Amino acid sequence: MSSTNFNQLKRISPLIPDLKILTIVMDGVGLTNIQANITSELKKQNGILPSEAFHVGNAVNAAYTPNLSSLFSSPLFRTIKAHGLAVGLPSDDDMGNSEVGHNALGAGRVFAQGAKLVNAAIESGELFEGNTWKKLVLRPELKSGQNTLHFCGLFSDGNVHSHMEHLFSLIRKAKKEAVKKVRLHLLLDGRDVGPLTATEYIAKLQSFLSEIGGDHFDCKVASGGGRTFVTMDRYESDWSIVERGYQAHVLGEGRQFSSILEAVEVLRREKNYFDQDLPPFVIAENNKPVGTVEDNDSFVFFNFRGDRAIEITRALTEENFSAFQRKRFPKIYFAGMMQYDGDLKLPELFLVSPPAIDNTLTELLSNANVKQFACSETQKYGHVTYFWNGNRSGKFNSSLENYLEIPSDLIPFQERPWMKSAEIADETIKQMYNNSFEIGRINFANGDMVGHSGHFASAVLSVAAVDLALGRIMQAAKETKTILIIVADHGNADEMYELDKKSKKVVYEKNGQPKLKTSHTLAPVPCAIYNAEVLDKSVSLREDLPDAGLANIAATILHLAGFDAPANYEPSLLIIEEKKKK
């Protein structure tokens, strides 16, 4: 590796020619009931464990994973935390997610994240004292009822992209500010929460609206749809998702219903939809939409997470917008819960400032003249770039950073559970043999994206596909002087069925089928170091870091590469020493 800038990174070991460090993120591959995974001889025989040896619904344990199994039994394997306080979330009851996970991986430290920042801003009142709230809400046109205040976002308590209590707090304050007319455009979850829980949240909404309503406060649901089909696309994967949302939210165009409850119940029955897949709907009275978006209205997108908020933000704010044709483009006062892209300043107005993440691993390595590589398919490409780099678009040094995106399939991932694992492995192995990078990171999206589908058999195949690709990279690592760090950013495929909180047994529906779980888990995630013998040193795991998490990976990467990590980074997981002479 290249010589370093002493002010940024200090080299503590001599440069080893052609040494490469590659971090492999197996997205959504948590380790619930890990002992079954490690110890069962049956798994070594055929890859399928009997139900008594693993949690029913654990697609990670059920998959044929000979490569992962070998790593689990190696001396350089441990688990680390990827949820709650370990990734900057409010409590250890909060499941991790890909955004905060990759922030921690790339930053080497734990920063207070979206939900925690919003909670604090609401509790302190800072959110309502800011210029953005005043500019959007304290307007005569809203107090007179001439114009409308719109709130749009994911409606659940999943706490990954949003939280309904944040919305309720915003509505309560709007009423206190004498706003007359509020319209809600609610995206149904079924992904960070149970797949068929929308009616439960609607009941809570109805109770809230009954409590807060009055003669001088008109607050109604105006439109909505399922999050994977309406509004919440990311990484420009499928702009038609955003277009459907725009037409429903802004234009009031879509199938009409008298209430959100009627919409959900009717649409579910018609095609057996999960909540996340529901088509767009519009609430109407006397055949007219109750809440189109008009010139001079105020509009708040209340998601705090950025990846699935950027495209709808652009559609609602950009003058020169070309992703789809807008039949009408009202001039509105728009704000996001947070600024979703700090480099692009998108949106211009936001209610809560995101964490300021500086001195990321990529930046330090770029300053040290180290060649880097990042690769994933579209669904997780932004995670190994934007989120890994501290919510920063672009590159620190384009001559040193090579980023490759493999286009994702545009069909339900459960129909192609292998996704782009083979193509990512192909490209990564090519770069390894070409010695084109010194520090790299890749993401296999399968365990997360297929895990969210609720299809157990597909999730099993998705994990097996990752293991197959991993095995190919492991073989290439031996031939290219590459050390691998194999981790995950959070759990998902490890719990495909709901478990009773007390008994830990599977919860069954009335029809006898297991209750599906499509959200992330609170499980620890794997961390394995492979091929460390190329250092020709004694490498072992530290035993004094029982609560280590994803943020410890950055210093571990630097340690293996021969650098001393910054003092404010979480410590390396390793002890690396000269071998004792015989």
Buried (B, 14 or more C-beta within 10 A) or exposed (E): BEEBEEEBBBBEBEEBEEBBBBBBBBBBBBBBBBEBBEEBEEBEEEBBBEEEBBBBBBBBBBBBBBBBBBBBEEEBBBBBBBBBBBBBBBEEEBBBBBBBBBBBBBBBBBBBBBBBBBBBBBEEEBBBEBEBBEEBBEBEBBBEEBBBBBBBBBBBBBBBBBBBBBBBBBBEBBBEBEBBBBBBBBBBBBBBBBBBBBBEBBEBBBEBBEEBEEEEBBBBBBBBBBBBBBBBBBBEBBBEBBBBBBBBBBBBBBBBBEBBBEBBBEBBEEEEBBBBBBBBBBBBEEEEBBBBBBEBBBBBBBBBBBBBBBBBBBBBBEEEEEBBEBEEBBEBBBBBBBBBBBEEEBBEBBBBEBBEBEBBBBBBBBBBBBBBBBBBBBBBBBBBBBBBBBBBEEBBBEEBBBBBBBEBBEEBBBEBBBBBBBBBBBBBBEBBEEBBBBBBBBBBBBBBBBBBBBBBEBBBBBBBBBBBBBBBBBEBBEEBBBBBBBBBBBBBBBBBBBBEEEEEEBBEEEEEEBBBBBBBBBBBBBBBBBBBEBBEBEBBBBEEBEEBBBBBBBBBBBBBBBBBBBEEBBBBBBBBEEEEEE
